[in-house]
């Protein structure tokens, strides 16, 4: 294979492929919580839940400076509701 083509494929793989609002909101939550490796989880939560409420909760967690693992804390608060 041509090395230029392989480089093009690598570049395209890194680009975001957001097709719906719940995907965008899920990605935003993963970035807010600095937990991008679990972005699929946040997308699923947004798809099945209230996007505004989840985004509000994520921003609330992100504002807390004493939380080390913001993603885990977010999930804990979410399951308490």
TORLOZA-466642 format. One record per atom (N, C-alpha, C, O): residue number from 1; residue in three letters; chain; atom name; x, y, z. Coordinates in nm, 4 decimals. Layout:
N
> num | residu | chaine | atome | xx | yy | zz
> NUM | ALA | A | CA | X | Y | Z
...
//
This chain:
81
> num | residu | chaine | atome | xx | yy | zz
> 1 | UNK | A | N | 0.0829 | -0.1184 | 0.0000
> 1 | UNK | A | CA | 0.0000 | 0.0000 | 0.0000
> 1 | UNK | A | C | 0.0870 | 0.1244 | 0.0000
> 1 | UNK | A | O | 0.2023 | 0.1226 | 0.0432
> 2 | UNK | A | N | 0.0304 | 0.2283 | -0.0480
> 2 | UNK | A | CA | 0.0986 | 0.3554 | -0.0537
> 2 | UNK | A | C | 0.1059 | 0.4164 | 0.0864
> 2 | UNK | A | O | 0.0063 | 0.4190 | 0.1587
> 3 | UNK | A | N | 0.2236 | 0.4652 | 0.1239
> 3 | UNK | A | CA | 0.2400 | 0.5213 | 0.2584
> 3 | UNK | A | C | 0.1574 | 0.6490 | 0.2769
> 3 | UNK | A | O | 0.1148 | 0.6794 | 0.3883
> 4 | UNK | A | N | 0.1344 | 0.7240 | 0.1684
> 4 | UNK | A | CA | 0.0498 | 0.8435 | 0.1782
> 4 | UNK | A | C | -0.0936 | 0.8049 | 0.2150
> 4 | UNK | A | O | -0.1598 | 0.8736 | 0.2928
> 5 | UNK | A | N | -0.1399 | 0.6949 | 0.1582
> 5 | UNK | A | CA | -0.2754 | 0.6485 | 0.1865
> 5 | UNK | A | C | -0.2870 | 0.6042 | 0.3318
> 5 | UNK | A | O | -0.3873 | 0.6323 | 0.3975
> 6 | UNK | A | N | -0.1864 | 0.5362 | 0.3814
> 6 | UNK | A | CA | -0.1866 | 0.4920 | 0.5213
> 6 | UNK | A | C | -0.1875 | 0.6131 | 0.6147
> 6 | UNK | A | O | -0.2575 | 0.6129 | 0.7160
> 7 | UNK | A | N | -0.1115 | 0.7142 | 0.5817
> 7 | UNK | A | CA | -0.1099 | 0.8360 | 0.6628
> 7 | UNK | A | C | -0.2461 | 0.9051 | 0.6592
> 7 | UNK | A | O | -0.2913 | 0.9585 | 0.7605
> 8 | UNK | A | N | -0.3108 | 0.9043 | 0.5443
> 8 | UNK | A | CA | -0.4435 | 0.9625 | 0.5326
> 8 | UNK | A | C | -0.5437 | 0.8874 | 0.6203
> 8 | UNK | A | O | -0.6272 | 0.9495 | 0.6860
> 9 | UNK | A | N | -0.5359 | 0.7545 | 0.6216
> 9 | UNK | A | CA | -0.6241 | 0.6741 | 0.7052
> 9 | UNK | A | C | -0.6015 | 0.7024 | 0.8536
> 9 | UNK | A | O | -0.6973 | 0.7115 | 0.9304
> 10 | UNK | A | N | -0.4764 | 0.7163 | 0.8938
> 10 | UNK | A | CA | -0.4453 | 0.7478 | 1.0335
> 10 | UNK | A | C | -0.5018 | 0.8842 | 1.0728
> 10 | UNK | A | O | -0.5539 | 0.9015 | 1.1830
> 11 | UNK | A | N | -0.4909 | 0.9807 | 0.9813
> 11 | UNK | A | CA | -0.5416 | 1.1147 | 1.0086
> 11 | UNK | A | C | -0.6940 | 1.1121 | 1.0206
> 11 | UNK | A | O | -0.7498 | 1.1746 | 1.1108
> 12 | UNK | A | N | -0.7612 | 1.0409 | 0.9312
> 12 | UNK | A | CA | -0.9065 | 1.0329 | 0.9338
> 12 | UNK | A | C | -0.9567 | 0.9608 | 1.0587
> 12 | UNK | A | O | -1.0640 | 0.9937 | 1.1091
> 13 | UNK | A | N | -0.8827 | 0.8648 | 1.1087
> 13 | UNK | A | CA | -0.9231 | 0.7902 | 1.2277
> 13 | UNK | A | C | -0.9249 | 0.8796 | 1.3514
> 13 | UNK | A | O | -1.0018 | 0.8556 | 1.4444
> 14 | UNK | A | N | -0.8409 | 0.9819 | 1.3526
> 14 | UNK | A | CA | -0.8331 | 1.0715 | 1.4681
> 14 | UNK | A | C | -0.9422 | 1.1778 | 1.4668
> 14 | UNK | A | O | -0.9694 | 1.2389 | 1.5701
> 15 | UNK | A | N | -1.0047 | 1.2009 | 1.3527
> 15 | UNK | A | CA | -1.1073 | 1.3042 | 1.3420
> 15 | UNK | A | C | -1.2377 | 1.2566 | 1.4052
> 15 | UNK | A | O | -1.2737 | 1.1393 | 1.3958
> 16 | UNK | A | N | -1.3066 | 1.3483 | 1.4687
> 16 | UNK | A | CA | -1.4333 | 1.3170 | 1.5338
> 16 | UNK | A | C | -1.5417 | 1.2920 | 1.4300
> 16 | UNK | A | O | -1.5483 | 1.3594 | 1.3271
> 17 | UNK | A | N | -1.6257 | 1.1946 | 1.4588
> 17 | UNK | A | CA | -1.7364 | 1.1616 | 1.3694
> 17 | UNK | A | C | -1.8669 | 1.1735 | 1.4482
> 17 | UNK | A | O | -1.9268 | 1.0731 | 1.4868
> 18 | UNK | A | N | -1.9090 | 1.2953 | 1.4710
> 18 | UNK | A | CA | -2.0301 | 1.3222 | 1.5477
> 18 | UNK | A | C | -2.1453 | 1.3422 | 1.4492
> 18 | UNK | A | O | -2.1403 | 1.4299 | 1.3629
> 19 | UNK | A | N | -2.2481 | 1.2605 | 1.4633
> 19 | UNK | A | CA | -2.3602 | 1.2668 | 1.3705
> 19 | UNK | A | C | -2.4909 | 1.3095 | 1.4361
> 19 | UNK | A | O | -2.5855 | 1.3435 | 1.3651
> 20 | UNK | A | N | -2.4996 | 1.3089 | 1.5681
> 20 | UNK | A | CA | -2.6251 | 1.3434 | 1.6331
> 20 | UNK | A | C | -2.5988 | 1.4250 | 1.7603
> 20 | UNK | A | O | -2.4881 | 1.4234 | 1.8142
> 21 | UNK | A | N | -2.7006 | 1.4956 | 1.8069
> 21 | UNK | A | CA | -2.6840 | 1.5810 | 1.9255
> 21 | UNK | A | C | -2.6409 | 1.5055 | 2.0512
> 21 | UNK | A | O | -2.5618 | 1.5572 | 2.1301
> 22 | UNK | A | N | -2.6924 | 1.3830 | 2.0706
> 22 | UNK | A | CA | -2.6536 | 1.3103 | 2.1921
> 22 | UNK | A | C | -2.5059 | 1.2716 | 2.1888
> 22 | UNK | A | O | -2.4424 | 1.2625 | 2.2938
> 23 | UNK | A | N | -2.4511 | 1.2489 | 2.0708
> 23 | UNK | A | CA | -2.3083 | 1.2192 | 2.0611
> 23 | UNK | A | C | -2.2260 | 1.3414 | 2.1001
> 23 | UNK | A | O | -2.1279 | 1.3302 | 2.1736
> 24 | UNK | A | N | -2.2663 | 1.4571 | 2.0509
> 24 | UNK | A | CA | -2.1946 | 1.5803 | 2.0827
> 24 | UNK | A | C | -2.1997 | 1.6091 | 2.2322
> 24 | UNK | A | O | -2.0982 | 1.6439 | 2.2925
> 25 | UNK | A | N | -2.3168 | 1.5947 | 2.2915
> 25 | UNK | A | CA | -2.3308 | 1.6206 | 2.4349
> 25 | UNK | A | C | -2.2498 | 1.5212 | 2.5171
> 25 | UNK | A | O | -2.1869 | 1.5597 | 2.6157
> 26 | UNK | A | N | -2.2503 | 1.3947 | 2.4784
> 26 | UNK | A | CA | -2.1700 | 1.2939 | 2.5474
> 26 | UNK | A | C | -2.0217 | 1.3245 | 2.5401
> 26 | UNK | A | O | -1.9495 | 1.3081 | 2.6384
> 27 | UNK | A | N | -1.9757 | 1.3691 | 2.4234
> 27 | UNK | A | CA | -1.8346 | 1.4062 | 2.4089
> 27 | UNK | A | C | -1.8015 | 1.5290 | 2.4932
> 27 | UNK | A | O | -1.6936 | 1.5369 | 2.5519
> 28 | UNK | A | N | -1.8933 | 1.6239 | 2.4992
> 28 | UNK | A | CA | -1.8714 | 1.7420 | 2.5823
> 28 | UNK | A | C | -1.8580 | 1.7024 | 2.7291
> 28 | UNK | A | O | -1.7712 | 1.7538 | 2.7996
> 29 | UNK | A | N | -1.9424 | 1.6122 | 2.7748
> 29 | UNK | A | CA | -1.9366 | 1.5669 | 2.9142
> 29 | UNK | A | C | -1.8036 | 1.4973 | 2.9409
> 29 | UNK | A | O | -1.7422 | 1.5201 | 3.0451
> 30 | UNK | A | N | -1.7584 | 1.4132 | 2.8491
> 30 | UNK | A | CA | -1.6309 | 1.3432 | 2.8698
> 30 | UNK | A | C | -1.5142 | 1.4420 | 2.8770
> 30 | UNK | A | O | -1.4200 | 1.4211 | 2.9535
> 31 | UNK | A | N | -1.5199 | 1.5495 | 2.7979
> 31 | UNK | A | CA | -1.4147 | 1.6510 | 2.8033
> 31 | UNK | A | C | -1.4231 | 1.7321 | 2.9317
> 31 | UNK | A | O | -1.3205 | 1.7622 | 2.9927
> 32 | UNK | A | N | -1.5428 | 1.7675 | 2.9729
> 32 | UNK | A | CA | -1.5610 | 1.8447 | 3.0971
> 32 | UNK | A | C | -1.5064 | 1.7672 | 3.2165
> 32 | UNK | A | O | -1.4427 | 1.8242 | 3.3051
> 33 | UNK | A | N | -1.5324 | 1.6359 | 3.2177
> 33 | UNK | A | CA | -1.4878 | 1.5517 | 3.3291
> 33 | UNK | A | C | -1.3445 | 1.5026 | 3.3132
> 33 | UNK | A | O | -1.2919 | 1.4337 | 3.4006
> 34 | UNK | A | N | -1.2822 | 1.5376 | 3.2028
> 34 | UNK | A | CA | -1.1455 | 1.4921 | 3.1705
> 34 | UNK | A | C | -1.1382 | 1.3399 | 3.1750
> 34 | UNK | A | O | -1.0464 | 1.2826 | 3.2337
> 35 | UNK | A | N | -1.2358 | 1.2758 | 3.1123
> 35 | UNK | A | CA | -1.2476 | 1.1305 | 3.1120
> 35 | UNK | A | C | -1.2842 | 1.0829 | 2.9707
> 35 | UNK | A | O | -1.3857 | 1.0162 | 2.9504
> 36 | UNK | A | N | -1.2004 | 1.1183 | 2.8754
> 36 | UNK | A | CA | -1.2321 | 1.0913 | 2.7359
> 36 | UNK | A | C | -1.2237 | 0.9436 | 2.6983
> 36 | UNK | A | O | -1.2743 | 0.9041 | 2.5933
> 37 | UNK | A | N | -1.1615 | 0.8624 | 2.7814
> 37 | UNK | A | CA | -1.1560 | 0.7206 | 2.7455
> 37 | UNK | A | C | -1.2897 | 0.6502 | 2.7694
> 37 | UNK | A | O | -1.3102 | 0.5383 | 2.7224
> 38 | UNK | A | N | -1.3812 | 0.7158 | 2.8429
> 38 | UNK | A | CA | -1.5146 | 0.6600 | 2.8664
> 38 | UNK | A | C | -1.6228 | 0.7378 | 2.7914
> 38 | UNK | A | O | -1.7377 | 0.7430 | 2.8354
> 39 | UNK | A | N | -1.5861 | 0.7977 | 2.6788
> 39 | UNK | A | CA | -1.6810 | 0.8808 | 2.6050
> 39 | UNK | A | C | -1.8029 | 0.8023 | 2.5577
> 39 | UNK | A | O | -1.9124 | 0.8582 | 2.5519
> 40 | UNK | A | N | -1.7873 | 0.6759 | 2.5241
> 40 | UNK | A | CA | -1.9015 | 0.5950 | 2.4790
> 40 | UNK | A | C | -2.0055 | 0.5816 | 2.5911
> 40 | UNK | A | O | -2.1258 | 0.5819 | 2.5651
> 41 | UNK | A | N | -1.9591 | 0.5700 | 2.7138
> 41 | UNK | A | CA | -2.0504 | 0.5615 | 2.8288
> 41 | UNK | A | C | -2.1329 | 0.6889 | 2.8415
> 41 | UNK | A | O | -2.2542 | 0.6830 | 2.8617
> 42 | UNK | A | N | -2.0673 | 0.8042 | 2.8296
> 42 | UNK | A | CA | -2.1381 | 0.9309 | 2.8431
> 42 | UNK | A | C | -2.2363 | 0.9524 | 2.7277
> 42 | UNK | A | O | -2.3448 | 1.0071 | 2.7475
> 43 | UNK | A | N | -2.1982 | 0.9095 | 2.6082
> 43 | UNK | A | CA | -2.2895 | 0.9195 | 2.4941
> 43 | UNK | A | C | -2.4141 | 0.8356 | 2.5196
> 43 | UNK | A | O | -2.5256 | 0.8799 | 2.4919
> 44 | UNK | A | N | -2.3961 | 0.7157 | 2.5719
> 44 | UNK | A | CA | -2.5091 | 0.6277 | 2.6007
> 44 | UNK | A | C | -2.5976 | 0.6871 | 2.7102
> 44 | UNK | A | O | -2.7202 | 0.6808 | 2.7009
> 45 | UNK | A | N | -2.5365 | 0.7448 | 2.8137
> 45 | UNK | A | CA | -2.6136 | 0.8064 | 2.9210
> 45 | UNK | A | C | -2.6994 | 0.9208 | 2.8677
> 45 | UNK | A | O | -2.8157 | 0.9351 | 2.9055
> 46 | UNK | A | N | -2.6412 | 1.0019 | 2.7799
> 46 | UNK | A | CA | -2.7142 | 1.1152 | 2.7236
> 46 | UNK | A | C | -2.8267 | 1.0660 | 2.6335
> 46 | UNK | A | O | -2.9362 | 1.1224 | 2.6334
> 47 | UNK | A | N | -2.7997 | 0.9617 | 2.5574
> 47 | UNK | A | CA | -2.9014 | 0.9086 | 2.4660
> 47 | UNK | A | C | -3.0234 | 0.8575 | 2.5431
> 47 | UNK | A | O | -3.1367 | 0.8722 | 2.4973
> 48 | UNK | A | N | -3.0001 | 0.7981 | 2.6592
> 48 | UNK | A | CA | -3.1082 | 0.7386 | 2.7363
> 48 | UNK | A | C | -3.1611 | 0.8277 | 2.8483
> 48 | UNK | A | O | -3.2588 | 0.7924 | 2.9144
> 49 | UNK | A | N | -3.0974 | 0.9432 | 2.8704
> 49 | UNK | A | CA | -3.1369 | 1.0283 | 2.9820
> 49 | UNK | A | C | -3.1652 | 1.1704 | 2.9395
> 49 | UNK | A | O | -3.1910 | 1.1983 | 2.8224
> 50 | UNK | A | N | -3.1601 | 1.2597 | 3.0363
> 50 | UNK | A | CA | -3.1857 | 1.4015 | 3.0148
> 50 | UNK | A | C | -3.0523 | 1.4726 | 2.9894
> 50 | UNK | A | O | -2.9737 | 1.4892 | 3.0827
> 51 | UNK | A | N | -3.0250 | 1.5146 | 2.8659
> 51 | UNK | A | CA | -2.8960 | 1.5760 | 2.8335
> 51 | UNK | A | C | -2.8643 | 1.7004 | 2.9155
> 51 | UNK | A | O | -2.7506 | 1.7187 | 2.9590
> 52 | UNK | A | N | -2.9637 | 1.7857 | 2.9369
> 52 | UNK | A | CA | -2.9397 | 1.9095 | 3.0122
> 52 | UNK | A | C | -2.9018 | 1.8802 | 3.1568
> 52 | UNK | A | O | -2.8108 | 1.9422 | 3.2118
> 53 | UNK | A | N | -2.9715 | 1.7861 | 3.2173
> 53 | UNK | A | CA | -2.9426 | 1.7493 | 3.3562
> 53 | UNK | A | C | -2.8032 | 1.6877 | 3.3689
> 53 | UNK | A | O | -2.7301 | 1.7181 | 3.4632
> 54 | UNK | A | N | -2.7666 | 1.6017 | 3.2748
> 54 | UNK | A | CA | -2.6348 | 1.5373 | 3.2781
> 54 | UNK | A | C | -2.5230 | 1.6389 | 3.2572
> 54 | UNK | A | O | -2.4191 | 1.6324 | 3.3230
> 55 | UNK | A | N | -2.5445 | 1.7314 | 3.1664
> 55 | UNK | A | CA | -2.4449 | 1.8354 | 3.1413
> 55 | UNK | A | C | -2.4289 | 1.9251 | 3.2632
> 55 | UNK | A | O | -2.3172 | 1.9626 | 3.2987
> 56 | UNK | A | N | -2.5386 | 1.9591 | 3.3267
> 56 | UNK | A | CA | -2.5349 | 2.0409 | 3.4481
> 56 | UNK | A | C | -2.4590 | 1.9699 | 3.5602
> 56 | UNK | A | O | -2.3793 | 2.0317 | 3.6307
> 57 | UNK | A | N | -2.4843 | 1.8398 | 3.5762
> 57 | UNK | A | CA | -2.4152 | 1.7612 | 3.6786
> 57 | UNK | A | C | -2.2655 | 1.7538 | 3.6497
> 57 | UNK | A | O | -2.1837 | 1.7658 | 3.7409
> 58 | UNK | A | N | -2.2299 | 1.7341 | 3.5229
> 58 | UNK | A | CA | -2.0883 | 1.7262 | 3.4852
> 58 | UNK | A | C | -2.0163 | 1.8576 | 3.5143
> 58 | UNK | A | O | -1.9032 | 1.8569 | 3.5630
> 59 | UNK | A | N | -2.0807 | 1.9694 | 3.4851
> 59 | UNK | A | CA | -2.0195 | 2.0998 | 3.5129
> 59 | UNK | A | C | -2.0045 | 2.1220 | 3.6630
> 59 | UNK | A | O | -1.9065 | 2.1812 | 3.7082
> 60 | UNK | A | N | -2.1010 | 2.0747 | 3.7390
> 60 | UNK | A | CA | -2.0942 | 2.0867 | 3.8843
> 60 | UNK | A | C | -1.9766 | 2.0062 | 3.9396
> 60 | UNK | A | O | -1.9040 | 2.0534 | 4.0272
> 61 | UNK | A | N | -1.9583 | 1.8853 | 3.8885
> 61 | UNK | A | CA | -1.8477 | 1.8007 | 3.9326
> 61 | UNK | A | C | -1.7142 | 1.8616 | 3.8913
> 61 | UNK | A | O | -1.6182 | 1.8592 | 3.9684
> 62 | UNK | A | N | -1.7077 | 1.9157 | 3.7706
> 62 | UNK | A | CA | -1.5825 | 1.9731 | 3.7208
> 62 | UNK | A | C | -1.5392 | 2.0944 | 3.8028
> 62 | UNK | A | O | -1.4198 | 2.1221 | 3.8143
> 63 | UNK | A | N | -1.6352 | 2.1665 | 3.8595
> 63 | UNK | A | CA | -1.6031 | 2.2848 | 3.9396
> 63 | UNK | A | C | -1.5452 | 2.2506 | 4.0767
> 63 | UNK | A | O | -1.4890 | 2.3373 | 4.1437
> 64 | UNK | A | N | -1.5585 | 2.1267 | 4.1181
> 64 | UNK | A | CA | -1.5071 | 2.0851 | 4.2496
> 64 | UNK | A | C | -1.3580 | 2.0535 | 4.2385
> 64 | UNK | A | O | -1.3183 | 1.9614 | 4.1672
> 65 | UNK | A | N | -1.2772 | 2.1299 | 4.3089
> 65 | UNK | A | CA | -1.1320 | 2.1160 | 4.2972
> 65 | UNK | A | C | -1.0766 | 1.9992 | 4.3765
> 65 | UNK | A | O | -0.9663 | 1.9526 | 4.3478
> 66 | UNK | A | N | -1.1503 | 1.9505 | 4.4757
> 66 | UNK | A | CA | -1.0982 | 1.8438 | 4.5612
> 66 | UNK | A | C | -1.1283 | 1.7040 | 4.5082
> 66 | UNK | A | O | -1.0921 | 1.6057 | 4.5729
> 67 | UNK | A | N | -1.1929 | 1.6922 | 4.3931
> 67 | UNK | A | CA | -1.2272 | 1.5616 | 4.3364
> 67 | UNK | A | C | -1.1142 | 1.5158 | 4.2453
> 67 | UNK | A | O | -1.0781 | 1.5860 | 4.1508
> 68 | UNK | A | N | -1.0578 | 1.3975 | 4.2732
> 68 | UNK | A | CA | -0.9469 | 1.3454 | 4.1932
> 68 | UNK | A | C | -0.9952 | 1.2765 | 4.0661
> 68 | UNK | A | O | -0.9426 | 1.3012 | 3.9575
> 69 | UNK | A | N | -1.0957 | 1.1900 | 4.0800
> 69 | UNK | A | CA | -1.1496 | 1.1165 | 3.9650
> 69 | UNK | A | C | -1.2906 | 1.1681 | 3.9373
> 69 | UNK | A | O | -1.3886 | 1.1197 | 3.9939
> 70 | UNK | A | N | -1.2982 | 1.2664 | 3.8498
> 70 | UNK | A | CA | -1.4251 | 1.3342 | 3.8257
> 70 | UNK | A | C | -1.5263 | 1.2430 | 3.7577
> 70 | UNK | A | O | -1.6460 | 1.2537 | 3.7846
> 71 | UNK | A | N | -1.4816 | 1.1550 | 3.6716
> 71 | UNK | A | CA | -1.5725 | 1.0624 | 3.6049
> 71 | UNK | A | C | -1.6396 | 0.9685 | 3.7036
> 71 | UNK | A | O | -1.7604 | 0.9462 | 3.6962
> 72 | UNK | A | N | -1.5616 | 0.9133 | 3.7960
> 72 | UNK | A | CA | -1.6169 | 0.8222 | 3.8966
> 72 | UNK | A | C | -1.7115 | 0.8956 | 3.9911
> 72 | UNK | A | O | -1.8153 | 0.8418 | 4.0296
> 73 | UNK | A | N | -1.6763 | 1.0168 | 4.0279
> 73 | UNK | A | CA | -1.7618 | 1.0951 | 4.1169
> 73 | UNK | A | C | -1.8939 | 1.1312 | 4.0475
> 73 | UNK | A | O | -2.0004 | 1.1286 | 4.1091
> 74 | UNK | A | N | -1.8846 | 1.1644 | 3.9197
> 74 | UNK | A | CA | -2.0033 | 1.1925 | 3.8394
> 74 | UNK | A | C | -2.0974 | 1.0722 | 3.8397
> 74 | UNK | A | O | -2.2179 | 1.0876 | 3.8595
> 75 | UNK | A | N | -2.0435 | 0.9539 | 3.8181
> 75 | UNK | A | CA | -2.1257 | 0.8322 | 3.8143
> 75 | UNK | A | C | -2.1870 | 0.8046 | 3.9517
> 75 | UNK | A | O | -2.3015 | 0.7602 | 3.9609
> 76 | UNK | A | N | -2.1124 | 0.8303 | 4.0565
> 76 | UNK | A | CA | -2.1637 | 0.8082 | 4.1918
> 76 | UNK | A | C | -2.2821 | 0.8993 | 4.2197
> 76 | UNK | A | O | -2.3842 | 0.8554 | 4.2726
> 77 | UNK | A | N | -2.2679 | 1.0276 | 4.1837
> 77 | UNK | A | CA | -2.3786 | 1.1210 | 4.2041
> 77 | UNK | A | C | -2.4972 | 1.0863 | 4.1164
> 77 | UNK | A | O | -2.6120 | 1.1020 | 4.1580
> 78 | UNK | A | N | -2.4711 | 1.0398 | 3.9966
> 78 | UNK | A | CA | -2.5778 | 1.0046 | 3.9040
> 78 | UNK | A | C | -2.6588 | 0.8862 | 3.9561
> 78 | UNK | A | O | -2.7814 | 0.8850 | 3.9452
> 79 | UNK | A | N | -2.5912 | 0.7876 | 4.0119
> 79 | UNK | A | CA | -2.6610 | 0.6687 | 4.0619
> 79 | UNK | A | C | -2.7329 | 0.6950 | 4.1940
> 79 | UNK | A | O | -2.8229 | 0.6192 | 4.2301
> 80 | UNK | A | N | -2.6958 | 0.7998 | 4.2667
> 80 | UNK | A | CA | -2.7658 | 0.8338 | 4.3894
> 80 | UNK | A | C | -2.9023 | 0.8962 | 4.3607
> 80 | UNK | A | O | -2.9909 | 0.8949 | 4.4461
> 81 | UNK | A | N | -2.9185 | 0.9507 | 4.2401
> 81 | UNK | A | CA | -3.0467 | 1.0144 | 4.2038
> 81 | UNK | A | C | -3.1534 | 0.9128 | 4.1758
> 81 | UNK | A | O | -3.2666 | 0.9493 | 4.1440
//
